Amino acid sequence: MHALSHFLGVFGSVMFLTAFIMPVVSDGADVSYEKDVRPLLAKYCVACHSGNEPSARLDFSIIKSQQDANASFETWGRVVELLKSGEMPPEDEKRPSNVDIEKMESWYRSRFIDNVEPRPADFRPRRLSAYEYRNTLRSLLGFDLEVNIIEAEQTIAEKSLVMKLLPLDPPGKSGFRNDTSGNPLTTVIWDQYSYLIDAGLEAFFSPGHQTELEVYSGPISESGLSNEQANRLLRSFMTRAYRRPVETFELDRLMIHIEGASSTEELIKRLKTELKVVLMSPEFLYRGLLMRGNPGQQPVDQFELAERLSYFIWGDMPDAELMRKASLGELSKPEIYRSEIVRLLDDPKSRNLTEDFAVQWFSLDEIDHVSDNVPYAVALKSQPLDFVKYLFAADRPLLELIDSDVAYFNTLTSRFYPQDRKQLAKYRKPKGIEVEIVPNQQIRLQDTSERGGLLTMPGVLAMNKGPVLRGVWMLERLLGEPLPDPPPDVGQIPKNRNGQTLTFRERFELHRSKPACAVCHDKIDPLGFSLERYDKSGAFVAKSGEAIDTSGQLPSGEKFSTYQELKEILVTSQRDQIVRNIVQKTMSYALCRKLEYYDRPSVDKIVNELNRSDGTYRDLIRLVAESLPFRETIIKGESE
């Protein structure tokens, strides 16, 4: 299975659990991995997919049991697809019979589709990401820790001390940076926490932040903080920091250390020490560490649910109202829980869904590298950010991500919308300002038919230069089909030789003629070339000296001549796959983990509901927050 094997092992998408699967005679109930599937793999696959350097980094020899197979569940849908299509094993290798392939498919359907019972994941605490830590510390203190920076003209500098000092969290298996359960707490990070807490507490007790201090202590007289106020401050601060009520003995243990202070200065010094103990504790740094329950499957407790909801929508700790409802047990009441989802979405802090979730999902930070002209780069990036924010805020249908008559642009990006730029309000640059970052205006597209939706925004096109990058981006980010890295010897697209008049696309066809490349490019190229009328800057090219071929055919057989025709296919026949990917990305971000095979029934339920009701982005958030994986967990016993 070596010729196309690099294509196989990286298709880690739940989408493939449903793709290309046809009904089979057997229900698979009597087919087991150990007795039936493993011998097939040994006969046809293990020769290439084993050893120190297995093809596609996929070693079938170590998948010895059904439990091992469960851990590799994303692989099997693609294995069945390639076996049925005849793409694997290669033509020069021994091939399985139809009976063998049917047996493999029966096992796959039985174990990973037809008989999967929905269940939540095992409970696992995880450390706050740098982004969540910054937001949480800011909510606790009442202000952001910032560095003093003299910004040069046409530059944007990171002002958050937290984000400057803490290392950026690597994406977890889910692809998102809030998936931190496997991230170690290093000595470097520990030292940075210590420095940040010292800086934060020093500012917290300074005269300039007395208002924030009095949120916890009450009004402070001219004589200074009293012992009673210090006690009140410590109790309230600790409860908020731990995001749940704190045991009395824990509070009393800290109170002992602030008693008997001989002066206000001494009292504040002791308070700083004890508050640092709180802010350096695992109970603050980790989410879920204090969740209580008995072994087995169960709903998460009210405070864990409040925490999950607030970090999902806000990327921040629960506020006082959410904590109050959790303390009263009211989040278990569907109507109250749903009203809290709406309240959190209506709050300005829900911009997290755009600034963190959408930025990671669509890799929008890449737009930062499009231009050295900072105001222009900001204008390009703010377009998709404002657009996605609009989808959530205005409660728009899911497929408006692809096809919408609403756009955001300003004077710096209006050239991409020549027929509709007249709708912009006149811009006057302030006196004395040479360069300014200009906010966008919402525009209704009337005469710019080549735009509309995320895919044709100039910044998205400019960050993905060329048909390959654009096709890969659409496959991975929109359709949910991750692709492998290209072979190391892929080379460059050859230029025309003397006398040749081949178009770029014709030269590209020669470049991708290798069978090992064609498997991926059959999926990539039709999508990427549909956008060939947009140049490297994202501008639409109405006329060109060279013929521009934007036609293509999807693996499903559907043909199109232009991007507009492809867009129609995406929002109709490809709708279910796109909606499924939207649900999977959102649920994975909300759960802070990679989805597993037992999440599939919950994903199916949400997809079906959204398709039935032509659901909106707020429906999506609500359904994910109400789902079984979000609201329940499994606590293992001590012996497990």
N, C-alpha and C positions, 0 to 999 in steps of 0.2 A: 504493500500500500504506500510505496514511497513517492510516486510521481506527483501526486497531488496532496500529499499528507500534510504539508505545512498549512493547508487550508482548514484542516479539521479541528485541531485542538484548541483554537482560540475562539471558536464560536460559542462564547459563554453567555448566551441570551435565552431567557425563558421563552422568548418568542418561538424558538425552534421546538418547543414542546408541542406546538400545534401545527407547525408548517409542514405541508407536503405529505401529510399522513393519510393514507387511503384505508378504507375498511378491510378487515381481514376475516378469514373464516373462523379462526380460533379466538376465544375470548382471553387467552393468555393466562387463565387462572392456574393451569397445570404446567406452565413453563416457568422454570426457575433459573436464576442466574448461574448458580453453581453447577447444575446438571445440564443445562441446555446452552446458555449464552457463552459462558466461559470457554467451553470446548470449541465453539465457532470462532471466537476471537483467537484462540491458540492456533487454530488451523489456518486462518486467513490473514491475521493481523499482527500477531505478536512478533513475527520475524523482523518486521520493520519497527514496530512500536514497542520497543523494550531496550534494555541495555543502558549503558552510560549516557548515550546521546540518542534517545528515542526520537523517531520522526515526529514533528509537530510538538515536541516536548510532551508527548502523550504516551505513557507507559501502561499498556493494558496488562502487563504481567503482574503488576502490583494491585490490580483491582480483583481481589480474590473472593469477595463475598457480596451479598446484596447490600450490606451496609456500606461497603466501599463504593459500590455502584451508585448508591444514593448521593454520596458526596460529589460524584461527577455527573450529576443528573443532566446538566446542560448539554453534555456531549452526545447523548444517545439519540436525540431527535435528528441531529445532523448526520450521525452514523447511519441511521435508517434511510435518510434521504439520499445519501451518496450511494448506499448499497442498491437501493431501488432504481436509481437513475443510471446505474452502471458506471458511474464515474470512479468508483472504488470497488474492489482493487483495480489497479491499472490493467490494461489489456494484456500485458505480458505476464501477469500473475494469475494464479489459480483463483477461480471465482466461485462463490457460494451458489448453491442451487436456489430456485424459487422457493422451495420448501424451507430451506435454511433462512432465507430472508424473511419469509412469513413468520417463522418461529421467533426471529429477532424482533420483528415488529409487534408481534403478539405480546411478548414480554414487556416491551417498551410501553405499549398502550396500557397494559394491565397495571404496571408498577408506577407509571408516571402521569397517566391521564385519566383513565376510566375509574380507577378505584382509589384515588388519592383522597384521603380524609383531611379536611382543613384543620390546621392546628397552629398555635403560636410557636415562636422559637423559645429555646431555653433561656432563662433569665440570665443576663450578663451585664454587670455595670460597665460603664465606659467613661473615660476621662473627657472633660470639656475640651472641645477643640479650641484653638487660639481665638477664633472668631466668637465662639460662644463665651469663652472666658472674658474677652474684652467687654462684650455686652452685659454679662452678668455682674462683673465688677463695677461697671458704670451704673447699673441699676441699683446696686447696693450702696455705693458711695454717693450717688446723685450727680456725678460729673465724670467726664472722661479724663483719663490721664493722657496729657498731650505734651509733646516736646516743643520747645521754642525754636521755630525755623524761620529764617529769613528766606522767603521764596524768591528765586530769580524769575524774571519775566518769562512767560511761556513754559513754566514748569509746574508740575503738581507733585507735592511731597507728602509722604505718609506722616500724619501728625500724631497718630495714636502710639503712645509709648509701648503699649502691650503688643501691637502688631509689628513694631520695629524690633522688639527684643525677642519675642517668642518665635521659634522656627515654624514655618508654614507646615501644617499637617499634610502628610502625603495622602492621596486618595486611598481609601480602604478598598476591599474587594467589591464594594457596591459602586465604586467610582466616585464617591463623594467624600469630602474631607471631614464630615462629621461622623464618619464611620471609624471611630478611634479605639475600638475595643482591643485591637491588637497593638496599639502604639505604646511603647514603653515610657515610663516616667524616668528620664535620664537625670544625671546629676546637673547637667547644663540647664535643663528646663527647671529643675528644682531651685537652682541658684537664681534664675531669672524670676521665678515666682517670688522668692524672698525679696529681691530688689524691688519688684513692682509693688508688693504689699507695703514695704517700708515707705516708698514714695507716696503711695495712695493714702496711708494713714497719717503721714506727716501733713499732707494737704487737707485731709478730712478734719483735723483738729486745728487747722490754721484759722485766723480771723476771717479770711476771705470765704470760708465755707461753713460759717456758723449756721446758716439757714439749713444746709443739708444735715448738719449734726443735730439740730433741734428736731428734725423729723423723728429721731429716735429718743432723744432725751426730754423733749419739751422745751419751752422757752428758758433760756439761760440768763440768769441775773448778772449784774455787774460784778458780783462777788465771785462768779465762776461756777463751774459744774459742781453740783452737790453729790454726796454719796448716793442718795436716793436716785438721782438722775443717772448716775453712772450705772447703777444696778438695772434701771429701766433700759438704758441704752444697750447694755450687754445682752440682756434677755431678748430684746426685740431684734437686735442685729444677728444674733446667733440663730434665731428661728428663721429669719429671712435667708441667711446664708445657707442653712441646711435644707431649705425649701420644704420644711415640714416641722411640726411641733417637736421640741427637744425634751428629752427625759429630764425630770427635775434634778436628779443626781448629777447629770452632766452640767446643768446650769450652776448648781450649787458648788460644784468642783471649781468652776472658774471664778465664782463670786468670792470665794475665800481669798483669792489672790489680790483682790482690789480693796479689801477691807483694811481699815487702820491706816490709810494714807494720811500723812501729816500735813499735806498742802494740796492745793489744786494741781500744781505742777506734778507732784508725786502721783496723784490720782490719775491724771492723764497719761503719765508714763506707764503706769500699771495697766491702764485700759488698752493702750497701744499693744502692749505685750500679749494680753489675753485675746484681743481681736486678731492679732497676727496668728496666734495658735488656731483660731477658728478658720481663718482664710488659708492657712497652710495645711489644713486637715484633709484627709481623703473624703470626708463627708461633704466638703465644699467642692473639691476638685473633681469629684466623680459624680456622675448621674446614676441614680438608682441604688447607691450603696446602702441606703437605709430602708429599702423596700422590705416589708415583712410578709410572710406567708408560710403555709405548710407545704411540704413536698407535693408535687402534682400540678395539673393544669388548673388555672384559676384566673379570675379578673385581677388586674393589677390594683393596688390600693389607690385610694382617691388622690393622694399626693403624688404618687408616681404618674397617674393619669394626667393630672394637672401639669406636671413637669413635661411629659411627653408632648402634650398639646402646645404648650407655650414655646418649647424649643423647636417644634415642627413649624409653627406659623411665624413666630417672632425671632427664633434663634436666640432666645433670652429666657431668663427665669420667669416663673409665674408672678403676676402682680398681686396686690392685696385682695382684689375682688375674686380672682380665681382661687387663691388660697382660702379665702373665707368660704367659698362654696365647697371646696374640698374638705375643709374641717367640719362642715355640716353634713357631709355625705351626699350632697346634692348632685354631684356629677354622675351619679348612677341613675338619675332621672333623665330619660331621653330628651324631654323638652328643654330642660335646663342645660344639659350638656350641649345640645344643638344651639341654644341661644348664646352660649359662651364661645362656640366656634365662630358664630357670626360676629360677636363683639370683638374677638381677636382679629378677625379679618378686616373689620372696619377701623381698627386702630392703625395709626401711621407706622407702628413697628412691623406691620405685616409686609412692609417693603422688603423684609428679609427674603420673601418668596421670590422676589426679583433679583435683589442684590447678591444673594448667596446661592440659592437653589438654581435659578435660571442661568446665572453666570456660569456655574459649574456644568450644568446640563448641556448648554450650548457652547461651552468653551469661549465665552464672549471676552475674556481677558486677552485673547489673541488679538483683538482689535487694537489694543494699546500699542502694538508693534507696527501698525499699518503706516503711521506717519510720525515724523519728528515734530510736526507742528501740533503742539499740545491742544490748543482750542479746537482744531480740526479733528484730531483723534478723539477728543471728548465728544464732539458733535456726532461722530460716527457711532461711538459706543452708546451714547445716550438714546439713540433712536430705538434699538431693540429693547433697552431697559425700560424706556417709557411705554413702549408698545406692550410688553409683557405685563407691566404694572397695570395698564389699561385693561387687559384681558381679565385680570383678577378683580380689579376694582369695579369695573362695569359689568362683571358677571357674564362674560361673553362665552358662546359655544366653543368647544375645544378646537374644532377644525378652522376657526378663524386664525389660528396660529399660522396657517398656510395661505388662506384666502380671506383677505379683509380689505375693506375700502377705507380703513382708517390708517393714517400714517402720522409720524412725528418728524418734523425737520425744522431747521432754522436757516438763517441767511448763509451759513457756511456749507450746508448740504442741499440747499434749494435747487442747485444746478442739476441735481439728479431727478428733479420733478418739474421739468420746464413748463409743462402745460398747466400745472396747478400751483406754481410758486406765487401766482398773483393773489392767492388767498392769504398769504402771510401779512400780518400787520407790519407796518413800516418800522424798521429798526433804526434807531439813532444811537450812535456810539457816544458814551459820556465824554465830556471834555476832559482832557488830560489822560485818558485811558487809550493806550495804543493797541493793546490786545485784550480781548475779553471773551470769557466763556459764555456763550449765549444760550439761554434756555430754548427748548423746542416748543413749537406750537402744534396743537392737534389739527390735522387737516383731513378733510374728506376727499379721497381720491375720486376725481370726476373724469379727467382727461389723460391720466397717466396709466394706461392699461398694462404697461410692462412692470408695474410695481404692485405691491399689495401682499401683506404677510411677511413673515420673518425671512424666508429664503431669498427674497430679492432685495433686501435692505443692503445698501452700499457697503456698510462695514462688514457684514457677514460674507458678502461676495469678495471683498478686498482681503479679508483674512484667509480666505480659501482661494488662492490664485490657481487657476487652471482646472481642467475637467476632472482630474484624478482627485485632488483635494476636495473639490466641491461634491463629487460623487460619494467619496468616503464619508464626508461630513453628513450628507443626507442619509446615507445608510445607517451610520452609527447613532447619530443624534435624533433623527426623525423616525426612522423605521426600526431602530433597535437591533441592527445587525452588525455587531463588532467584526472587524476584519483583522487578519494577521498582518504583521509587518511584511513589506515586500522582500523578495529574495535579495541577498547582498549583491548579486551580480546583475541587478536589473538594468543598470546603464541609463543613458539619456536617449531622448527621442532624436533620431538622426535627422540632420538637415538635408534638404534636397541636393543631390549631386548635380554636376554640370548637365544641363539639358532637361533635368527633371522639373515637373510642375505639379508635384503632388501637394494636396492640401495638408494642413496640419493633421486633420483627422485620418487621412489616408496614410501619412507617415506613422501616425500613432498605431494604426492597425498592424503595420509591419512590426512595430516595437513590441506589441502585446501578443504576438502570434504563438509564443511558447505555450504549450498546454497548461503548464503549472501556473502561468500568469493569467491565462484566459478564464480560468474558473472564477477568480475574483473579479476580473475586469468585465465579465459578462453582466455582473451586477452593478459595478461602479460606473462604467462608461456611459450607458444610456442616461443615467441621472446627471452626470457631470456635463456631458455634451449638450444636454437640453438648455444649459445656461451659457452657451458659447457666445450669445449675443451681448453678454455683459463682460466688459474688459477687466483688466487687473485692478482697476480702481473702483470697479462696481458700476461704472457708467454703462448705459445701454447704447449699443452700436446699431443704429437703424440701417446704415448703409456701410458697405465695406468693399474694398477692391478685391478681396478674396471671398469666394463663396463660403457662406457659413451654414454648415449642416447641423441642425439641432434635432434631427429626428432620432428615433431610437425604438427599441423593443425591450420590454421588461421580461424577466424570466417567466412570468405568468403568461407571456404571449401577447400582451396588450401593446399596441403600437401607438406612437404619437409623432407629430411633425414639429411641434414647437413646445416651449416650456408651458405655455398656456394650456395646451392639450394634456401635457403631463400633469399639471396641477389639477385638472378636472379628474384625471384617473386617481390621483392621490386622495382627493376628498370624496370619492365614490367607492370604487372597487377596492382600494387600498385603505379605506377608512378604518376597518376593524384593526388592522395591524398597527396603524398609527395611534389609534386610541389606546390599544393595548400597551404600546410603548410608553405613552404618556402616563398611564396608570402605573406601570412598573417603575418608571423613574421616580414618580411622586411617592409611591409607597416605599421604595428603597431609601429615599432621602428621609422620609418620615420615621422609618424604623431604624435608620442609621446602620443598616446592614445589607448585605447581598441577599436577594430573595432566594428561597429554597423551593424544592419541588412541592412541599406541603403548603406553600403560599399560593399555588396556582388556583385552587378553588376560590379563594378570596379575590384574586385578581379577576377571574372569570366573572364573578358576581358583580363586581364594580363595572367591568367593561360592558356587560349585558345591560346593566341599569343605565349607564351613560348613553349607550347606543339607543336604547328604548326611548329615552326621554330627550334625546338630543342635548345631553347634559352640558353644563357650563363648568368653568374653572372652580367656582365656589362649590358646585355639586361634587366635583372631584375631591376637593379638600375635605368636605364633610364626609363623603363616603369612605375615604381613607382613614379619617379620624374615628369613624364608627366601626371600622372593620375589626374582625376577630384578632388578627395579628397585632393590631395597635392597642387593643383594650385588654388583651389577656397575655398570659405568659405561662411558662412551665418552670417550676422550681424543682431542682434535683434534690434527692435525699443525700444524706451524708455519705452513704455507701456508693453513690453513683459517680 
